[in-house]
Amino acid sequence: MCWLLLGASCLPAGAAVENLALNRPYVCSDLVLPGWTGLTDGVTDSDAAPGCFATGGSGQFPKQVVVDLGAVCTISKITLINSANGNTKRVALSVSRDAKDFEQLREYYFPAEAVQTLAHSFAPRQARYVRITLYDTWGDGAQGPNCLFLRELQVFGELPAGGRTTSGREELRLARLQPPLVATAAVTLFRRYRLPLGGKLRVGVLGDSFAAATEQDGEPWPVALTTQMEATLGAGQVEMLNLAAVNQGPAEGVAQLPPLGGKDPADVILLAYGKDAARARADLTGFRKAWQALVDKLEQQIPALVIIVTPPPIVEESGKGPSVLPYAQAEEQLAAYRALPIVRSASVLAAAADPLGCYAPGGELNDNGKTLIAKAVKRLLWGSE
C-alpha cells in the first residue's frame, strides 16, 4: 500500500516548477551500498538496485545525505519516498544555500516496511542543498540492521535565470559531510602484522597527474608521503615506486603492474585516478569498466594492501570547472564492494581551516594541499599522524 502525506502549504500559483533533484549528484556520510544509488534517478517504484537507494551497514548514526541542486533555486516542495525494504525510521528534511547552515523543514517517522511518500510543501525559499538526516533504524532491513533504504528524493521549484553551475568550490562544500578516511579490516591486519616486521616498506603508486611528478607542479604528494613515512620508520626504510603519469587512465595503469609485483612485491599500492578523466570529461561508463579491470588484475597478481585515493576537486580561478565527483563515486562504489580502504581527497582538503588555500592558481594543489593528502594516507596506514 502507498500512502501520500501532504504538507500544509501550496505551490505558488502559476509557477513553472520541475523536479530539480532529478539526476543531481549527492554525497552520503556513510558508504552507499554498492549498486544501490537510485536516490535521484527518477525511478519511484523500485525496491531493488540500482533504482532504489541504500546506505551502507555502518552503525554510525545519524546518517546524512546531501543533494546539490546545482544552483541557488526557489523551492517550495520536497517529496521523500520510503522503500518496502524497510528499516528507515525517523528522518528530517533540511535545506541550505551554502551546505553549512541548514534550516530544518520537517521531521517524520516512516513505518517499518510500508511504502510511503512524505510530500512536504512550504513557503518558497532559496536553497541549493537539500539534506536528508536518517536518525535511526527499525533494526530489521533487507541488507542488515543498519542499512537504510529510500526509493527517491524529489525537490520541486524553479531554477534561476543563470541555470546550473559546476564548481570545485561546491564539491569542497559537499565533501565536509563525508569522513576523510574509510578504513577496512585489511588496514587493521596491515598495522598488526606488516608494520611491526621492520625492514623496507615498499609502496607503489598508480595514477594520473594528481600523483605524477611534473615540472610545472613541483614535487607530488607521494614525495611528501615518503618523507613522513621515513620520519617514523627511519631514513631509507621506504621504497617508493611512483608510476603515475599525466593522462594515465586505469586502462593504461594495467601495463604498469609488473614492476610492482615480482620477487619483492609492493606492500602497499595507492591508486590515484579520476582527475585527468574529469578534465577530459571522459565517458563515465568506460572509466568505470577500466577501473574495475585494473582492480581485478591488481588483486589477482599482487598481494598488496590496495588503497584508493580519490581525486581532489578541480578549483579554477573562474570558479567553474569539470566535476571529479562522478569519477570519485565510481571508485568508491567498487571500493565498497571489494572492502578496499579509501582516502577521500576532497574531504581531507575540506577539513582544512582554509580549503581554498590548498590550491595554487590554475586549480592545482599547492604544497600545503599535497602535504595534507600525504598526511591522510599515512594516518590511514598508521592510525595516527
Backbone hydrogen bonds, N-H to C=O, Kabsch-Sander energy under -0.5 kcal/mol:
donor,donor_aa,acceptor,acceptor_aa,energy
3,W,115,V,-1.1
5,L,117,T,-2.2
6,L,4,L,-0.5
7,G,119,A,-1.1
9,S,121,S,-0.9
15,A,12,P,-1.8
17,V,15,A,-1.4
18,E,157,G,-1.7
20,L,18,E,-1.3
20,L,155,V,-3.1
21,A,155,V,-0.6
22,L,19,N,-1.2
23,N,40,T,-4.5
24,R,21,A,-2.2
27,V,66,V,-2.0
29,S,64,Q,-2.8
33,L,54,A,-2.1
36,W,33,L,-2.6
37,T,35,G,-1.5
38,G,52,C,-1.7
39,L,37,T,-1.1
40,T,37,T,-0.5
44,T,42,G,-0.7
51,G,48,A,-0.5
52,C,48,A,-1.8
53,F,150,L,-3.0
54,A,36,W,-1.7
55,T,148,L,-2.1
56,G,31,L,-2.1
61,F,59,G,-0.6
63,K,134,L,-2.7
65,V,132,I,-2.3
66,V,27,V,-2.4
67,V,130,V,-2.8
68,D,25,P,-2.3
69,L,67,V,-0.6
69,L,128,R,-3.1
73,C,71,A,-0.9
73,C,127,A,-2.9
74,T,158,E,-2.0
75,I,73,C,-0.7
75,I,125,R,-2.6
76,S,156,F,-2.4
77,K,156,F,-1.1
78,I,120,H,-2.5
79,T,154,Q,-2.6
80,L,118,L,-2.3
81,I,152,E,-2.7
82,N,80,L,-0.6
82,N,116,Q,-3.0
83,S,149,F,-0.6
86,G,83,S,-1.5
87,N,112,A,-1.2
89,K,136,D,-1.1
91,V,108,Y,-3.1
92,A,133,T,-1.5
93,L,106,R,-2.8
94,S,131,R,-2.2
95,V,103,E,-2.1
96,S,129,Y,-2.0
102,F,100,K,-0.7
103,E,95,V,-3.0
104,Q,102,F,-0.5
105,L,93,L,-3.4
106,R,93,L,-1.5
108,Y,91,V,-2.7
110,F,89,K,-2.7
110,F,108,Y,-0.5
115,V,1,M,-0.5
117,T,3,W,-2.8
118,L,80,L,-3.0
118,L,116,Q,-0.6
119,A,5,L,-2.5
119,A,117,T,-0.8
120,H,78,I,-3.1
120,H,118,L,-0.7
121,S,119,A,-0.6
122,F,76,S,-2.2
125,R,75,I,-2.0
127,A,73,C,-2.3
128,R,96,S,-2.8
129,Y,96,S,-2.7
130,V,67,V,-2.0
131,R,94,S,-3.0
132,I,65,V,-3.0
133,T,92,A,-2.4
133,T,131,R,-0.5
134,L,63,K,-3.7
134,L,132,I,-0.6
135,Y,90,R,-2.3
135,Y,133,T,-0.7
136,D,90,R,-0.7
138,W,87,N,-1.3
139,G,145,P,-0.5
141,G,144,G,-0.5
142,A,85,N,-0.8
144,G,141,G,-1.1
147,C,144,G,-0.9
148,L,146,N,-0.5
149,F,86,G,-0.7
150,L,53,F,-2.0
151,R,81,I,-2.6
152,E,81,I,-1.0
153,L,39,L,-2.5
154,Q,79,T,-2.6
156,F,77,K,-3.1
157,G,18,E,-1.6
158,E,74,T,-2.7
163,G,160,P,-1.7
165,T,70,G,-2.5
168,G,314,I,-0.7
171,E,167,S,-1.6
172,L,168,G,-1.9
173,R,169,R,-1.6
174,L,170,E,-2.2
175,A,171,E,-2.0
176,R,172,L,-0.6
176,R,173,R,-1.1
177,L,174,L,-1.8
178,Q,175,A,-0.9
182,V,342,I,-2.6
187,V,184,T,-0.5
188,T,184,T,-1.6
189,L,185,A,-2.3
190,F,186,A,-2.1
191,R,187,V,-2.5
192,R,188,T,-1.9
193,Y,189,L,-2.8
194,R,189,L,-0.6
194,R,190,F,-1.4
195,L,190,F,-2.1
197,L,194,R,-1.3
198,G,195,L,-1.0
201,L,237,Q,-2.9
202,R,200,K,-0.6
203,V,201,L,-0.6
203,V,239,E,-2.9
204,G,268,V,-2.9
205,V,241,L,-2.2
206,L,270,L,-2.7
208,D,272,A,-1.9
211,A,208,D,-1.7
212,A,208,D,-1.4
214,T,212,A,-0.5
214,T,218,G,-0.9
218,G,214,T,-0.9
223,V,220,P,-1.4
224,A,220,P,-0.9
225,L,221,W,-2.3
226,T,222,P,-2.1
227,T,223,V,-2.0
228,Q,224,A,-2.2
229,M,225,L,-2.7
230,E,226,T,-2.6
231,A,227,T,-1.5
232,T,228,Q,-0.7
232,T,229,M,-1.0
233,L,229,M,-3.0
234,G,230,E,-2.3
237,Q,234,G,-1.8
239,E,201,L,-2.7
240,M,238,V,-0.7
241,L,203,V,-2.9
241,L,239,E,-0.6
242,N,240,M,-0.7
243,L,205,V,-2.6
243,L,241,L,-0.9
245,A,207,G,-2.2
248,Q,245,A,-2.1
249,G,247,N,-0.6
253,G,249,G,-1.8
254,V,250,P,-0.9
254,V,251,A,-0.6
255,A,252,E,-0.8
256,Q,253,G,-1.3
257,L,254,V,-1.4
260,L,257,L,-1.9
261,G,257,L,-0.7
261,G,258,P,-1.5
266,A,260,L,-2.7
267,D,202,R,-2.1
268,V,202,R,-1.9
269,I,305,L,-2.7
270,L,204,G,-3.0
271,L,307,I,-2.7
272,A,206,L,-2.8
272,A,270,L,-0.6
278,A,274,G,-2.0
279,R,275,K,-2.1
280,A,276,D,-2.1
281,R,278,A,-1.0
282,A,277,A,-2.8
287,F,283,D,-2.3
288,R,284,L,-2.6
289,K,285,T,-2.1
290,A,286,G,-2.3
291,W,287,F,-2.5
292,Q,288,R,-2.2
293,A,289,K,-2.2
294,L,290,A,-2.2
295,V,291,W,-2.3
296,D,292,Q,-2.6
297,K,293,A,-2.3
298,L,294,L,-2.5
299,E,295,V,-2.5
300,Q,296,D,-1.7
301,Q,297,K,-2.0
302,I,298,L,-2.4
304,A,302,I,-2.0
305,L,267,D,-2.6
306,V,304,A,-0.7
307,I,269,I,-2.6
307,I,305,L,-0.5
308,I,341,P,-2.6
309,V,271,L,-3.0
309,V,307,I,-0.6
310,T,308,I,-0.7
310,T,343,V,-1.9
315,V,313,P,-0.8
315,V,363,G,-0.7
316,E,314,I,-0.8
316,E,320,K,-0.6
319,G,316,E,-1.9
321,G,166,T,-0.8
328,A,324,V,-2.5
329,Q,325,L,-2.6
330,A,326,P,-1.8
331,E,327,Y,-2.0
332,E,328,A,-2.3
333,Q,329,Q,-2.3
334,L,330,A,-1.4
335,A,331,E,-2.3
336,A,332,E,-2.9
337,Y,333,Q,-1.8
338,R,334,L,-2.4
339,A,335,A,-0.8
340,L,335,A,-2.7
342,I,182,V,-2.0
343,V,308,I,-3.2
344,R,180,P,-3.3
344,R,342,I,-0.5
345,S,310,T,-0.5
345,S,343,V,-1.0
348,V,344,R,-2.2
349,L,345,S,-2.4
350,A,346,A,-2.5
351,A,347,S,-1.3
352,A,349,L,-1.6
357,G,354,D,-1.2
358,C,355,P,-1.8
359,Y,356,L,-1.5
360,A,364,E,-3.4
363,G,360,A,-1.7
366,N,358,C,-2.4
370,K,366,N,-2.4
371,T,367,D,-2.3
372,L,368,N,-1.9
373,I,369,G,-1.9
374,A,370,K,-2.4
375,K,371,T,-2.6
376,A,372,L,-2.0
377,V,373,I,-2.1
378,K,374,A,-2.3
379,R,375,K,-2.6
380,L,376,A,-2.1
381,L,377,V,-2.0
382,W,378,K,-3.0
383,G,379,R,-2.5
